[in-house]
Each structure stands twice: as C-alpha cells, then as structure tokens.
C-alpha cells in the first residue's frame, strides 16, 4: 500500500517539475515570438543616426519598444502568477498528504470498532433466534394442551345432555 502512495508521490513531483519546465520553455518561446513580430513589423530595432531619416521613425521605434516593454511586463506578471499557482497547488497537496496520514489510523480504528459492533449484533441475533424458537415451542405445547382441554370440555358438555 505504501509503495503505491510513494509511486503516486513520484508521479506528482514529476508532473510538478514538468509544468515548471514547460512554463519556462513557453516563456522563452513567447519572448522569441514577440521579438520576431517587432522585428518584422518595424524592420529593425537598431536606430540609425542618419541625418536623412525623418524624426517620425524614431517615434515609431520608441512606440514599438514601449509596446514590447508592455508585452514583456504582461508576460512577467503571467509567469509570476503561474509560479504562485504552482506553489499554492504544491502546498495544498502537501497539506492533504499530511491530513491523510493523520486520518489513516483513525479510519482503521473506526473500522475495527464497526466490525466489533457488527459481530456483537450477529451474536445477539444468534441467541435471539434460539430464544424465539424456545418460546415458540413452549407456546405451541401450551396451546395444544389448551386446545385439548377445550375439546374435552366441549365434548363432555355435549355428551351430558344426551345421557339425560
């Protein structure tokens, strides 16, 4: 039984580490995608200082960089939120394991008490059956004797008028 619980715990730890690894990989992929989108949309993030370029290009690049910064901030908040949820889940799982270990002896003791009560009830029913059978036998004998007496009494009463 404990081997099964240890196996389940190992699976749970494996799943926990797998989720963390997948989250980290997802973060890197999202960052890579954001950078590629910005580069494709604006051609290049590198600002050249040619005098021939218009000042609007600088404003566009600054706006693009600001947008990337916002996206990265959102991504950072999302990662922190996911880490917090993972930590909360792990804490809940650990609390449940501790509670399970605390309740396990109580449940096994309750099972013993219930089995003892059921055995006592079965023993009482076995004794009760013999008492019921004995009472039924005595009542049958008594009612047979009473019926014999009544039949004898009625038979004598009917015979007396015929003799007179």
DSSP file (Angstrom, degrees, kcal/mol; ACC not computed):
  #  RESIDUE AA STRUCTURE BP1 BP2  ACC     N-H-->O    O-->H-N    N-H-->O    O-->H-N    TCO  KAPPA ALPHA  PHI   PSI    X-CA   Y-CA   Z-CA
    1    1 A X     >        0   0    0      0, 0.0     4,-1.6     0, 0.0     5,-0.1   0.000 360.0 360.0 360.0 -42.9    0.0    0.0    0.0
    2    2 A X  H  >  +     0   0    0      1,-0.2     4,-2.6     2,-0.2     5,-0.2   0.819 360.0  60.2 -69.6 -29.4    2.8    2.4    0.9
    3    3 A X  H  > S+     0   0    0      1,-0.2     4,-2.4     2,-0.2    -1,-0.2   0.905 104.6  49.8 -61.5 -39.8    4.6    1.6   -2.4
    4    4 A X  H  > S+     0   0    0      2,-0.2     4,-2.5     1,-0.2    -2,-0.2   0.912 110.7  48.7 -65.2 -42.8    1.5    2.8   -4.3
    5    5 A X  H  X S+     0   0    0     -4,-1.6     4,-2.4     2,-0.2    -2,-0.2   0.903 112.1  48.8 -64.2 -41.1    1.5    6.1   -2.3
    6    6 A X  H  X S+     0   0    0     -4,-2.6     4,-2.3     2,-0.2    -1,-0.2   0.900 110.9  51.1 -64.6 -39.2    5.2    6.6   -2.9
    7    7 A X  H  X S+     0   0    0     -4,-2.4     4,-2.2     2,-0.2    -2,-0.2   0.918 110.4  48.5 -63.4 -42.8    4.6    5.9   -6.6
    8    8 A X  H  X S+     0   0    0     -4,-2.5     4,-2.3     1,-0.2    -2,-0.2   0.898 110.5  51.8 -63.5 -39.8    1.8    8.4   -6.7
    9    9 A X  H  X S+     0   0    0     -4,-2.4     4,-2.5     2,-0.2    -1,-0.2   0.888 109.1  50.3 -64.3 -39.1    4.0   11.0   -5.0
   10   10 A X  H  X S+     0   0    0     -4,-2.3     4,-2.6     2,-0.2    -1,-0.2   0.905 110.3  49.8 -65.5 -40.5    6.8   10.5   -7.5
   11   11 A X  H  X S+     0   0    0     -4,-2.2     4,-2.6     2,-0.2    -2,-0.2   0.909 110.9  50.1 -63.1 -40.7    4.3   10.9  -10.4
   12   12 A X  H  X S+     0   0    0     -4,-2.3     4,-2.4     2,-0.2    -2,-0.2   0.917 111.2  47.6 -65.9 -43.8    3.1   14.1   -8.7
   13   13 A X  H  X S+     0   0    0     -4,-2.5     4,-2.5     2,-0.2     5,-0.2   0.915 111.8  51.5 -62.3 -42.0    6.6   15.5   -8.3
   14   14 A X  H  X S+     0   0    0     -4,-2.6     4,-2.3     1,-0.2    -2,-0.2   0.928 111.0  47.3 -60.2 -45.2    7.4   14.6  -11.9
   15   15 A X  H  X S+     0   0    0     -4,-2.6     4,-2.3     2,-0.2    -1,-0.2   0.887 110.0  53.6 -64.0 -38.2    4.3   16.4  -13.1
   16   16 A X  H  X S+     0   0    0     -4,-2.4     4,-1.9     2,-0.2    -2,-0.2   0.935 112.4  43.0 -61.8 -47.7    5.2   19.4  -10.9
   17   17 A X  H  X S+     0   0    0     -4,-2.5     4,-2.6     1,-0.2    -1,-0.2   0.848 111.6  55.6 -67.8 -33.9    8.7   19.7  -12.5
   18   18 A X  H  X S+     0   0    0     -4,-2.3     4,-2.7    -5,-0.2    -1,-0.2   0.907 107.1  49.5 -64.6 -41.0    7.3   19.1  -15.9
   19   19 A X  H  X S+     0   0    0     -4,-2.3     4,-2.3     2,-0.2    -2,-0.2   0.911 111.4  49.0 -64.6 -42.3    4.9   22.0  -15.5
   20   20 A X  H  X S+     0   0    0     -4,-1.9     4,-2.3     2,-0.2    -2,-0.2   0.936 112.6  47.7 -62.8 -45.6    7.7   24.3  -14.4
   21   21 A X  H  X S+     0   0    0     -4,-2.6     4,-2.5     1,-0.2    -2,-0.2   0.918 112.3  48.9 -62.0 -43.9    9.9   23.2  -17.4
   22   22 A X  H  X S+     0   0    0     -4,-2.7     4,-2.5     1,-0.2    -1,-0.2   0.869 109.9  52.7 -64.2 -36.1    7.0   23.7  -19.8
   23   23 A X  H  X S+     0   0    0     -4,-2.3     4,-2.3     2,-0.2    -2,-0.2   0.922 110.1  47.3 -65.0 -43.6    6.3   27.2  -18.3
   24   24 A X  H  X S+     0   0    0     -4,-2.3     4,-2.2     2,-0.2    -2,-0.2   0.926 113.3  48.1 -64.2 -44.3   10.0   28.2  -18.7
   25   25 A X  H  X S+     0   0    0     -4,-2.5     4,-2.4     1,-0.2    -1,-0.2   0.905 111.0  51.6 -62.3 -40.8   10.0   26.9  -22.3
   26   26 A X  H  X S+     0   0    0     -4,-2.5     4,-2.4     2,-0.2    -1,-0.2   0.893 107.7  52.3 -63.8 -39.4    6.7   28.7  -23.0
   27   27 A X  H  X S+     0   0    0     -4,-2.3     4,-2.6     2,-0.2    -1,-0.2   0.937 110.7  47.0 -62.0 -46.9    8.2   32.0  -21.7
   28   28 A X  H  X S+     0   0    0     -4,-2.2     4,-2.5     1,-0.2    -2,-0.2   0.895 112.5  49.8 -62.9 -39.4   11.2   31.7  -23.9
   29   29 A X  H  X S+     0   0    0     -4,-2.4     4,-2.5     2,-0.2    -1,-0.2   0.893 111.3  48.9 -66.4 -38.6    9.1   30.9  -26.9
   30   30 A X  H  X S+     0   0    0     -4,-2.4     4,-2.7     2,-0.2    -2,-0.2   0.925 111.8  48.7 -67.2 -43.6    6.8   33.9  -26.3
   31   31 A X  H  X S+     0   0    0     -4,-2.6     4,-2.5     2,-0.2    -2,-0.2   0.929 112.0  49.2 -59.8 -44.7    9.7   36.2  -25.9
   32   32 A X  H  X S+     0   0    0     -4,-2.5     4,-2.4     1,-0.2    -2,-0.2   0.918 112.3  48.6 -60.2 -44.5   11.2   34.9  -29.1
   33   33 A X  H  X S+     0   0    0     -4,-2.5     4,-2.4     2,-0.2    -2,-0.2   0.901 110.3  50.5 -64.1 -41.7    7.9   35.4  -30.9
   34   34 A X  H  X S+     0   0    0     -4,-2.7     4,-2.4     2,-0.2     5,-0.2   0.925 111.4  48.4 -63.2 -44.1    7.4   38.9  -29.6
   35   35 A X  H  X S+     0   0    0     -4,-2.5     4,-2.6     1,-0.2    -2,-0.2   0.919 112.0  49.2 -62.6 -43.3   10.9   39.9  -30.7
   36   36 A X  H  X S+     0   0    0     -4,-2.4     4,-2.5     2,-0.2    -1,-0.2   0.894 110.8  50.2 -63.2 -39.9   10.3   38.4  -34.2
   37   37 A X  H  X S+     0   0    0     -4,-2.4     4,-2.6     2,-0.2     5,-0.2   0.926 112.3  46.8 -64.7 -44.4    7.0   40.2  -34.5
   38   38 A X  H  X S+     0   0    0     -4,-2.4     4,-2.4     1,-0.2     5,-0.2   0.925 113.6  48.5 -64.4 -43.6    8.6   43.5  -33.6
   39   39 A X  H  X S+     0   0    0     -4,-2.6     4,-1.1    -5,-0.2    -1,-0.2   0.900 114.9  44.8 -64.0 -39.7   11.5   43.0  -35.9
   40   40 A X  H  < S+     0   0    0     -4,-2.5    -1,-0.2    -5,-0.2    -2,-0.2   0.885 114.9  48.1 -71.0 -38.1    9.2   42.0  -38.8
   41   41 A X  H  < S+     0   0    0     -4,-2.6    -2,-0.2    -5,-0.2    -1,-0.2   0.888 126.0  25.7 -71.3 -39.4    6.8   44.9  -38.2
   42   42 A X  H  < S-     0   0    0     -4,-2.4     2,-1.9    -5,-0.2    -1,-0.2   0.355  97.2-128.4-110.9   4.6    9.3   47.6  -37.9
   43   43 A X  S  < S+     0   0    0     -4,-1.1     2,-0.3    -5,-0.2    -4,-0.1  -0.224  80.2   3.4  81.3 -50.5   12.1   46.1  -40.0
   44   44 A X        -     0   0    0     -2,-1.9    -5,-0.0    -6,-0.1    -4,-0.0  -0.963  50.6-145.5-164.8 147.8   14.8   46.6  -37.3
   45   45 A X  S    S+     0   0    0     -2,-0.3     2,-0.3     2,-0.1    -1,-0.1   0.662  73.2 104.7 -89.8 -18.6   15.1   47.9  -33.8
   46   46 A X        -     0   0    0      1,-0.1     2,-0.6    15,-0.0    -2,-0.0  -0.452  67.2-143.0 -66.8 127.2   18.5   49.3  -34.4
   47   47 A X        -     0   0    0     -2,-0.3     2,-0.3     2,-0.0    -1,-0.1  -0.819  10.8-153.8 -95.7 121.0   18.2   53.1  -34.7
   48   48 A X        -     0   0    0     -2,-0.6     5,-0.0     1,-0.1     0, 0.0  -0.704  10.4-142.4 -92.3 148.2   20.5   54.6  -37.3
   49   49 A X        +     0   0    0     -2,-0.3     2,-0.2     3,-0.0    -1,-0.1  -0.127  43.9 148.8-104.6  37.6   21.5   58.1  -36.8
   50   50 A X    >   -     0   0    0      1,-0.1     3,-0.7     4,-0.1    -2,-0.0  -0.469  47.9-139.5 -68.6 141.8   21.4   59.2  -40.4
   51   51 A X  T 3  S+     0   0    0      1,-0.2    -1,-0.1    -2,-0.2    -2,-0.0   0.690  99.3  66.0 -73.4 -16.8   20.5   62.8  -40.9
   52   52 A X  T 3  S+     0   0    0      2,-0.1    -1,-0.2     0, 0.0     2,-0.1   0.704  81.6  94.5 -80.0 -18.0   18.4   61.8  -43.8
   53   53 A X  S <  S-     0   0    0     -3,-0.7     2,-0.2     1,-0.1     0, 0.0  -0.370  79.5-113.9 -75.2 154.6   15.9   59.9  -41.7
   54   54 A X    >>  -     0   0    0      1,-0.1     3,-1.0    -2,-0.1     4,-0.6  -0.544  16.6-122.3 -85.4 152.3   12.7   61.5  -40.5
   55   55 A X  H 3> S+     0   0    0      1,-0.2     4,-1.5    -2,-0.2     3,-0.3   0.722 107.0  71.5 -65.6 -20.9   12.1   62.1  -36.8
   56   56 A X  H 3> S+     0   0    0      1,-0.2     4,-2.5     2,-0.2    -1,-0.2   0.824  88.8  61.3 -64.5 -30.9    8.8   60.1  -37.1
   57   57 A X  H <> S+     0   0    0     -3,-1.0     4,-2.5     1,-0.2    -1,-0.2   0.898 103.0  50.2 -63.3 -39.1   10.9   56.9  -37.5
   58   58 A X  H  X S+     0   0    0     -4,-0.6     4,-2.7    -3,-0.3    -1,-0.2   0.915 110.3  49.4 -64.4 -42.4   12.3   57.5  -34.0
   59   59 A X  H  X S+     0   0    0     -4,-1.5     4,-2.5     1,-0.2    -2,-0.2   0.900 111.2  49.9 -63.5 -39.8    8.9   58.0  -32.6
   60   60 A X  H  X S+     0   0    0     -4,-2.5     4,-2.5     2,-0.2    -2,-0.2   0.909 112.1  47.2 -65.0 -42.3    7.7   54.8  -34.3
   61   61 A X  H  X S+     0   0    0     -4,-2.5     4,-2.8     2,-0.2    -2,-0.2   0.902 112.0  49.8 -68.0 -39.6   10.6   52.8  -32.9
   62   62 A X  H  X S+     0   0    0     -4,-2.7     4,-2.5     2,-0.2    -2,-0.2   0.913 112.0  48.8 -63.1 -41.4   10.1   54.2  -29.4
   63   63 A X  H  X S+     0   0    0     -4,-2.5     4,-2.3     2,-0.2    -2,-0.2   0.904 111.7  49.5 -63.7 -40.9    6.4   53.3  -29.6
   64   64 A X  H  X S+     0   0    0     -4,-2.5     4,-2.4     2,-0.2    -2,-0.2   0.922 111.8  47.8 -64.6 -43.2    7.3   49.8  -30.8
   65   65 A X  H  X S+     0   0    0     -4,-2.8     4,-2.5     2,-0.2    -2,-0.2   0.882 110.6  51.9 -64.9 -37.4    9.8   49.4  -28.0
   66   66 A X  H  X S+     0   0    0     -4,-2.5     4,-2.3     2,-0.2    -1,-0.2   0.902 109.7  49.8 -63.5 -41.0    7.3   50.7  -25.5
   67   67 A X  H  X S+     0   0    0     -4,-2.3     4,-2.5     2,-0.2    -2,-0.2   0.913 110.7  49.0 -63.7 -43.1    4.8   48.1  -26.8
   68   68 A X  H  X S+     0   0    0     -4,-2.4     4,-2.7     1,-0.2    -2,-0.2   0.911 109.8  52.5 -61.8 -41.9    7.4   45.4  -26.5
   69   69 A X  H  X S+     0   0    0     -4,-2.5     4,-2.3     2,-0.2    -2,-0.2   0.911 109.7  48.5 -61.3 -42.7    8.1   46.5  -22.9
   70   70 A X  H  X S+     0   0    0     -4,-2.3     4,-2.7     2,-0.2    -1,-0.2   0.923 111.6  49.8 -61.9 -44.1    4.4   46.4  -22.1
   71   71 A X  H  X S+     0   0    0     -4,-2.5     4,-2.5     1,-0.2    -2,-0.2   0.906 111.1  48.7 -62.5 -40.8    4.1   42.9  -23.5
   72   72 A X  H  X S+     0   0    0     -4,-2.7     4,-2.6     2,-0.2    -1,-0.2   0.882 110.3  51.4 -66.5 -37.6    7.2   41.7  -21.6
   73   73 A X  H  X S+     0   0    0     -4,-2.3     4,-2.5     2,-0.2    -2,-0.2   0.921 111.0  48.3 -63.1 -43.2    5.7   43.2  -18.4
   74   74 A X  H  X S+     0   0    0     -4,-2.7     4,-2.4     1,-0.2    -2,-0.2   0.917 112.3  49.1 -61.7 -42.6    2.4   41.3  -19.0
   75   75 A X  H  X S+     0   0    0     -4,-2.5     4,-2.5     2,-0.2    -2,-0.2   0.903 109.9  51.3 -63.4 -41.5    4.4   38.2  -19.7
   76   76 A X  H  X S+     0   0    0     -4,-2.6     4,-2.3     2,-0.2    -2,-0.2   0.912 110.3  48.8 -63.0 -43.1    6.4   38.7  -16.5
   77   77 A X  H  X S+     0   0    0     -4,-2.5     4,-2.4     1,-0.2    -2,-0.2   0.908 110.9  51.1 -61.8 -41.8    3.1   39.1  -14.5
   78   78 A X  H  X S+     0   0    0     -4,-2.4     4,-2.5     2,-0.2    -2,-0.2   0.914 110.0  49.3 -62.0 -43.5    1.7   36.0  -16.1
   79   79 A X  H  X S+     0   0    0     -4,-2.5     4,-2.5     1,-0.2    -2,-0.2   0.917 111.3  49.1 -63.6 -43.2    4.8   34.0  -15.2
   80   80 A X  H  X S+     0   0    0     -4,-2.3     4,-2.3     1,-0.2    -1,-0.2   0.899 111.2  50.5 -62.6 -39.9    4.7   35.2  -11.6
   81   81 A X  H  X S+     0   0    0     -4,-2.4     4,-2.4     2,-0.2    -2,-0.2   0.915 110.9  48.2 -64.3 -43.3    1.0   34.3  -11.4
   82   82 A X  H  X S+     0   0    0     -4,-2.5     4,-2.3     2,-0.2    -2,-0.2   0.896 110.9  51.0 -65.6 -39.6    1.7   30.8  -12.7
   83   83 A X  H  X S+     0   0    0     -4,-2.5     4,-2.6     2,-0.2    -1,-0.2   0.917 110.4  49.8 -61.9 -42.7    4.5   30.3  -10.3
   84   84 A X  H  X S+     0   0    0     -4,-2.3     4,-2.7     1,-0.2    -2,-0.2   0.909 110.3  49.8 -63.6 -41.9    2.3   31.3   -7.4
   85   85 A X  H  X S+     0   0    0     -4,-2.4     4,-2.6     2,-0.2    -1,-0.2   0.898 111.0  49.9 -63.5 -39.9   -0.5   28.9   -8.5
   86   86 A X  H  X S+     0   0    0     -4,-2.3     4,-2.4     2,-0.2    -2,-0.2   0.917 111.8  47.7 -64.3 -42.8    2.1   26.1   -8.7
   87   87 A X  H  X S+     0   0    0     -4,-2.6     4,-2.4     2,-0.2    -2,-0.2   0.917 112.3  49.5 -63.7 -42.9    3.3   26.9   -5.2
   88   88 A X  H  X S+     0   0    0     -4,-2.7     4,-2.6     2,-0.2    -2,-0.2   0.920 111.3  49.4 -61.4 -43.8   -0.2   27.1   -3.9
   89   89 A X  H  X S+     0   0    0     -4,-2.6     4,-2.5     1,-0.2    -2,-0.2   0.908 111.3  49.0 -62.7 -41.8   -1.0   23.7   -5.5
   90   90 A X  H  X S+     0   0    0     -4,-2.4     4,-2.5     2,-0.2    -1,-0.2   0.901 111.2  50.1 -64.9 -40.4    2.1   22.1   -4.1
   91   91 A X  H  X S+     0   0    0     -4,-2.4     4,-2.5     2,-0.2    -2,-0.2   0.922 111.7  47.7 -63.4 -44.3    1.2   23.5   -0.6
   92   92 A X  H  X S+     0   0    0     -4,-2.6     4,-2.5     2,-0.2    -2,-0.2   0.916 111.6  50.9 -62.4 -43.3   -2.3   22.1   -0.8
   93   93 A X  H  X S+     0   0    0     -4,-2.5     4,-2.1     2,-0.2    -2,-0.2   0.919 111.4  47.3 -61.5 -44.4   -1.0   18.8   -2.0
   94   94 A X  H  X S+     0   0    0     -4,-2.5     4,-2.2     2,-0.2    -1,-0.2   0.905 111.5  51.1 -64.2 -41.3    1.4   18.6    0.9
   95   95 A X  H  X S+     0   0    0     -4,-2.5     4,-2.6     1,-0.2    -2,-0.2   0.902 109.6  50.5 -61.9 -41.1   -1.3   19.6    3.4
   96   96 A X  H  X S+     0   0    0     -4,-2.5     4,-2.5     2,-0.2    -1,-0.2   0.883 108.9  51.5 -65.8 -37.8   -3.6   16.9    2.0
   97   97 A X  H  X S+     0   0    0     -4,-2.1     4,-2.2     2,-0.2    -2,-0.2   0.926 111.2  47.4 -63.7 -43.4   -0.8   14.3    2.4
   98   98 A X  H  X S+     0   0    0     -4,-2.2     4,-2.0     1,-0.2    -2,-0.2   0.927 113.1  48.5 -63.2 -44.4   -0.3   15.3    6.0
   99   99 A X  H  X S+     0   0    0     -4,-2.6     4,-2.3     1,-0.2    -1,-0.2   0.884 109.5  53.4 -62.5 -39.2   -4.0   15.2    6.7
  100  100 A X  H  X S+     0   0    0     -4,-2.5     4,-1.7     1,-0.2    -1,-0.2   0.919 109.1  48.3 -61.7 -44.6   -4.3   11.8    5.0
  101  101 A X  H  X S+     0   0    0     -4,-2.2     4,-0.6     1,-0.2    -1,-0.2   0.857 112.0  49.8 -65.8 -34.6   -1.5   10.4    7.3
  102  102 A X  H  X S+     0   0    0     -4,-2.0     4,-0.6     1,-0.2     3,-0.2   0.894 115.2  42.6 -69.1 -39.8   -3.2   11.8   10.4
  103  103 A X  H  X S+     0   0    0     -4,-2.3     4,-2.6     1,-0.2     5,-0.2   0.697  94.6  80.7 -82.3 -19.6   -6.6   10.4    9.5
  104  104 A X  H  X S+     0   0    0     -4,-1.7     4,-2.0     1,-0.2    -1,-0.2   0.911  94.8  43.9 -57.4 -48.5   -5.4    6.9    8.4
  105  105 A X  H  X S+     0   0    0     -4,-0.6     4,-2.3    -3,-0.2    -1,-0.2   0.884 113.3  52.6 -64.8 -36.0   -5.0    5.5   11.9
  106  106 A X  H  X S+     0   0    0     -4,-0.6     4,-2.6     2,-0.2    -2,-0.2   0.922 109.5  48.4 -65.0 -43.1   -8.4    6.9   13.0
  107  107 A X  H  X S+     0   0    0     -4,-2.6     4,-2.0     1,-0.2    -1,-0.2   0.906 111.3  49.5 -64.5 -41.5  -10.1    5.4   10.0
  108  108 A X  H  X S+     0   0    0     -4,-2.0     4,-1.6    -5,-0.2    -1,-0.2   0.887 112.0  48.9 -66.7 -36.8   -8.5    2.0   10.7
  109  109 A X  H  X S+     0   0    0     -4,-2.3     4,-2.2     2,-0.2    -2,-0.2   0.912 109.9  51.4 -66.4 -42.1   -9.6    2.2   14.4
  110  110 A X  H  X S+     0   0    0     -4,-2.6     4,-2.6     1,-0.2    -2,-0.2   0.874 106.9  54.6 -61.7 -36.2  -13.1    3.1   13.3
  111  111 A X  H  X S+     0   0    0     -4,-2.0     4,-2.3     1,-0.2    -1,-0.2   0.899 107.6  49.6 -64.2 -40.4  -13.2    0.1   11.0
  112  112 A X  H  X S+     0   0    0     -4,-1.6     4,-2.2     2,-0.2    -2,-0.2   0.911 111.4  49.0 -64.8 -41.8  -12.2   -2.1   14.0
  113  113 A X  H  X S+     0   0    0     -4,-2.2     4,-2.4     2,-0.2    -2,-0.2   0.922 111.2  49.1 -64.3 -44.4  -15.0   -0.6   16.1
  114  114 A X  H  X S+     0   0    0     -4,-2.6     4,-2.5     1,-0.2    -1,-0.2   0.914 111.0  50.1 -62.6 -42.7  -17.6   -1.1   13.4
  115  115 A X  H  X S+     0   0    0     -4,-2.3     4,-2.2     1,-0.2    -1,-0.2   0.897 110.4  50.2 -62.7 -40.1  -16.6   -4.7   12.9
  116  116 A X  H  X S+     0   0    0     -4,-2.2     4,-2.3     2,-0.2    -2,-0.2   0.902 110.7  49.4 -64.8 -41.0  -16.8   -5.4   16.6
  117  117 A X  H  X S+     0   0    0     -4,-2.4     4,-2.3     2,-0.2    -2,-0.2   0.921 111.3  49.2 -63.9 -43.7  -20.3   -3.8   16.8
  118  118 A X  H  X S+     0   0    0     -4,-2.5     4,-2.2     1,-0.2    -2,-0.2   0.890 110.7  50.0 -64.4 -38.8  -21.4   -5.9   13.8
  119  119 A X  H  X S+     0   0    0     -4,-2.2     4,-2.3     2,-0.2    -1,-0.2   0.910 110.6  49.9 -65.3 -41.5  -20.1   -9.1   15.4
  120  120 A X  H  X S+     0   0    0     -4,-2.3     4,-2.3     1,-0.2    -2,-0.2   0.890 110.7  50.3 -63.4 -39.4  -21.9   -8.3   18.7
  121  121 A X  H  X S+     0   0    0     -4,-2.3     4,-2.2     2,-0.2    -1,-0.2   0.911 109.9  49.7 -65.9 -41.4  -25.1   -7.8   16.8
  122  122 A X  H  X S+     0   0    0     -4,-2.2     4,-2.2     2,-0.2    -2,-0.2   0.906 110.7  50.1 -63.3 -41.4  -24.7  -11.1   14.9
  123  123 A X  H  X S+     0   0    0     -4,-2.3     4,-2.3     2,-0.2    -2,-0.2   0.908 110.2  50.5 -63.7 -41.8  -24.1  -12.9   18.2
  124  124 A X  H  X S+     0   0    0     -4,-2.3     4,-2.8     1,-0.2    -1,-0.2   0.900 109.8  50.5 -62.6 -40.4  -27.2  -11.3   19.7
  125  125 A X  H  X S+     0   0    0     -4,-2.2     4,-2.2     2,-0.2    -2,-0.2   0.891 108.3  52.4 -65.7 -38.4  -29.2  -12.4   16.7
  126  126 A X  H  X S+     0   0    0     -4,-2.2     4,-1.3     2,-0.2    -2,-0.2   0.931 114.0  42.7 -62.2 -44.0  -28.0  -15.9   17.0
  127  127 A X  H  X S+     0   0    0     -4,-2.3     4,-2.0     1,-0.2    -2,-0.2   0.906 112.5  54.1 -66.2 -41.3  -29.0  -16.0   20.7
  128  128 A X  H  X S+     0   0    0     -4,-2.8     4,-2.7     1,-0.2    -1,-0.2   0.856 102.7  57.2 -63.3 -35.8  -32.3  -14.3   19.9
  129  129 A X  H  X S+     0   0    0     -4,-2.2     4,-2.4     2,-0.2    -1,-0.2   0.921 108.3  46.4 -61.7 -43.8  -33.2  -16.9   17.3
  130  130 A X  H  X S+     0   0    0     -4,-1.3     4,-2.4     2,-0.2    -1,-0.2   0.866 112.0  50.9 -69.4 -35.0  -32.9  -19.7   19.9
  131  131 A X  H  X S+     0   0    0     -4,-2.0     4,-2.7     2,-0.2     5,-0.2   0.929 111.5  47.9 -65.9 -43.4  -34.9  -17.8   22.4
  132  132 A X  H  X S+     0   0    0     -4,-2.7     4,-2.5     1,-0.2    -2,-0.2   0.908 112.4  49.0 -62.7 -42.2  -37.6  -17.2   19.8
  133  133 A X  H  X S+     0   0    0     -4,-2.4     4,-2.4     2,-0.2    -1,-0.2   0.907 112.1  48.6 -65.0 -41.2  -37.6  -20.9   18.8
  134  134 A X  H  X S+     0   0    0     -4,-2.4     4,-2.6     2,-0.2     5,-0.2   0.930 112.5  47.8 -64.2 -45.5  -37.9  -21.9   22.5
  135  135 A X  H  X S+     0   0    0     -4,-2.7     4,-2.7     1,-0.2     5,-0.2   0.908 111.8  50.7 -61.5 -41.8  -40.7  -19.5   23.1
  136  136 A X  H  X S+     0   0    0     -4,-2.5     4,-2.2    -5,-0.2    -1,-0.2   0.902 110.6  49.1 -63.1 -40.6  -42.5  -20.7   20.0
  137  137 A X  H  X S+     0   0    0     -4,-2.4     4,-2.4     2,-0.2    -2,-0.2   0.944 113.4  45.6 -63.9 -47.9  -42.1  -24.4   21.1
  138  138 A X  H  X S+     0   0    0     -4,-2.6     4,-2.7     1,-0.2    -2,-0.2   0.907 113.5  50.0 -62.8 -42.3  -43.4  -23.7   24.6
  139  139 A X  H  X S+     0   0    0     -4,-2.7     4,-2.6    -5,-0.2    -1,-0.2   0.882 110.5  50.7 -64.1 -37.6  -46.3  -21.6   23.2
  140  140 A X  H  X S+     0   0    0     -4,-2.2     4,-2.1    -5,-0.2    -2,-0.2   0.921 112.3  45.9 -65.7 -43.5  -47.1  -24.5   20.8
  141  141 A X  H  X S+     0   0    0     -4,-2.4     4,-2.4     2,-0.2    -2,-0.2   0.933 114.6  48.2 -63.8 -45.7  -47.2  -27.1   23.5
  142  142 A X  H  X S+     0   0    0     -4,-2.7     4,-2.6     1,-0.2    -2,-0.2   0.917 112.6  47.4 -62.1 -44.4  -49.3  -24.8   25.8
  143  143 A X  H  X S+     0   0    0     -4,-2.6     4,-2.4     1,-0.2    -1,-0.2   0.856 110.3  53.0 -68.9 -32.6  -51.8  -24.1   23.0
  144  144 A X  H  X S+     0   0    0     -4,-2.1     4,-2.3     2,-0.2    -1,-0.2   0.925 111.4  46.1 -64.8 -42.8  -52.0  -27.7   22.1
  145  145 A X  H  X S+     0   0    0     -4,-2.4     4,-2.5     2,-0.2    -2,-0.2   0.916 113.1  49.5 -64.8 -42.8  -52.8  -28.6   25.8
  146  146 A X  H  X S+     0   0    0     -4,-2.6     4,-2.4     1,-0.2    -1,-0.2   0.903 111.3  49.3 -63.1 -41.1  -55.3  -25.8   26.0
  147  147 A X  H  X S+     0   0    0     -4,-2.4     4,-2.6     2,-0.2    -1,-0.2   0.902 110.3  51.1 -65.9 -39.7  -57.0  -26.9   22.8
  148  148 A X  H  X S+     0   0    0     -4,-2.3     4,-2.5     2,-0.2    -2,-0.2   0.919 111.0  48.3 -62.8 -42.7  -57.1  -30.5   24.1
  149  149 A X  H  X S+     0   0    0     -4,-2.5     4,-2.7     2,-0.2    -2,-0.2   0.914 112.5  48.2 -63.6 -43.3  -58.7  -29.3   27.3
  150  150 A X  H  X S+     0   0    0     -4,-2.4     4,-2.7     2,-0.2     5,-0.2   0.916 112.3  48.3 -64.4 -42.8  -61.3  -27.2   25.5
  151  151 A X  H  X S+     0   0    0     -4,-2.6     4,-2.4     1,-0.2    -1,-0.2   0.916 113.2  48.6 -64.2 -41.0  -62.2  -30.0   23.1
  152  152 A X  H  X S+     0   0    0     -4,-2.5     4,-2.0    -5,-0.2    -2,-0.2   0.909 112.5  48.2 -63.8 -42.3  -62.5  -32.4   26.1
  153  153 A X  H  X S+     0   0    0     -4,-2.7     4,-2.0     2,-0.2    -2,-0.2   0.921 113.8  45.8 -64.7 -45.0  -64.7  -29.9   28.0
  154  154 A X  H  X S+     0   0    0     -4,-2.7     4,-1.9     1,-0.2    -2,-0.2   0.894 111.2  53.2 -65.8 -39.7  -67.0  -29.3   25.0
  155  155 A X  H  X S+     0   0    0     -4,-2.4     4,-1.5    -5,-0.2    -1,-0.2   0.891 109.5  48.1 -64.8 -38.9  -67.2  -33.0   24.3
  156  156 A X  H  X S+     0   0    0     -4,-2.0     4,-1.9     1,-0.2    -1,-0.2   0.869 109.1  54.0 -68.2 -37.0  -68.3  -33.7   27.9
  157  157 A X  H  X S+     0   0    0     -4,-2.0     4,-1.1     1,-0.2    -1,-0.2   0.896 110.9  45.5 -65.5 -38.3  -70.9  -31.0   27.7
  158  158 A X  H  X S+     0   0    0     -4,-1.9     4,-0.8     1,-0.2    -1,-0.2   0.807 111.7  51.9 -75.9 -28.7  -72.4  -32.4   24.6
  159  159 A X  H  X S+     0   0    0     -4,-1.5     4,-1.4    -5,-0.2    -1,-0.2   0.835 101.5  61.7 -76.8 -31.6  -72.4  -35.9   25.9
  160  160 A X  H  X S+     0   0    0     -4,-1.9     4,-1.1     1,-0.2     3,-0.4   0.917 100.7  50.9 -63.5 -45.5  -74.2  -35.0   29.2
  161  161 A X  H  < S+     0   0    0     -4,-1.1     3,-0.3     1,-0.2    -1,-0.2   0.856 108.5  53.4 -64.3 -29.6  -77.4  -33.7   27.5
  162  162 A X  H  < S+     0   0    0     -4,-0.8    -1,-0.2     1,-0.2    -2,-0.2   0.834 104.9  55.0 -72.6 -31.0  -77.6  -37.0   25.5
  163  163 A X  H  <        0   0    0     -4,-1.4    -1,-0.2    -3,-0.4    -2,-0.2   0.752 360.0 360.0 -73.7 -23.6  -77.4  -39.1   28.7
  164  164 A X     <        0   0    0     -4,-1.1    -1,-0.2    -3,-0.3    -2,-0.2   0.443 360.0 360.0 -80.9 360.0  -80.3  -37.3   30.4
